Amino acid sequence: MGSEHKLADSDLQLLLEKKLSLLVELFQLAQAQLPLLDKPELEPVLDQKDECLEQVQKIDSLIADWQSQHTRPFNDQENQILDRIRYGLEDIWETEQKFEQRLKQEKDKVSAEMARLRNRSQVRNYLGNRSKTGKHLNLRR
């Protein structure tokens, strides 16, 4: 991203707090997507997650800029926020894993249904190659 101006020493805490608030929002969206897997309301939630993640990435870039401009270690307040960020990222990761599992279950269910339909179609194809009157089986009345 590249900083166009010098970031103040106090900007770090603001950036970390903003990142934390975005991660809370991202976690809430990740939670909201779980029951929406097969519903049309999922698409807007995924869009919101993407937007939120883009904002997090911008904040990460600003934090990297701050770190390149300042050499001091993080203070106690900043470390506390960083800990909360780490825990938040773990919660988001776990929720995303649950969502991925649900996606896989749905995919497997759809695949099984498609295979079942394909098998039924193969029977139809087989039957379609035979006379529909049943004369080859001596079933005509």
Secondary structure, 3 states (H helix, E strand, C coil): CCCCCCCCCCHHHHHHHHHHHHHHHHHHHHHHHHHHCCCCCHHHHHHHHHHHHHHHHHHHHHHHHHHHHCCCCCCHHHHHHHHHHHHHHHHHHHHHHHHHHHHHHHHHHHHHHHHHHHHHHHHHHHHHCCCCCCHHHCCCC
